[in-house]
Amino acid sequence: MIRPLCLLLLLPLPTYADQIGEVSTHFRLTSPNDKIVVEAFDDPRIPGSTCYLSRAKRGGFKGAIGLAEDTSDASIACRQTGTIVLPESISNGHDDGEEVFKKRTSLLFKSLQVVRFYDPKRNVITYLSYSDKVIDGSPKNSISVVPIRND
């Protein structure tokens, strides 16, 4: 019999992003402004690869208490920031990609995700950011490619 605690150990560890900066996009007199937030996270399985996300963050009273739904607008740029040595499980390729980052953008139903793909023919890592919603997904997406250079 598998115990619930054991199941928790099988779940992927969450990836945390460091906030780099933000700009206000819509002034609100009595509540927090709408913003674009810039965050950075390191790929948890590929040291030396860092991604930067810019995403919309809704303000207002709902945003202040975590009830607002952020828009699906986001952009990603990833770079090699150190020596990259691919783990064998990644260098074999994953057709469906592997989730490397996920952040809630609404209380229950929406999240911003980043999925990694490895392209062995070109020796690059491709990161896809997209927003998903339980009811209907969003076609808004962005990609970034990291060429692996170990000179």
Secondary structure, DSSP 8 states (H G I E B T S, - for coil): ---HHHHHHHS------EEEEEEEEE--SSS--EEEEEEEEE-SSSTTEEEEEEEEE--HHHHHTT-----S-EEEEEEE-S-----HHHHT--TT-EEEEEEESSSSSEEEEEEEEEETTTTEEEEEEEEEESSS----EEEEEEE----
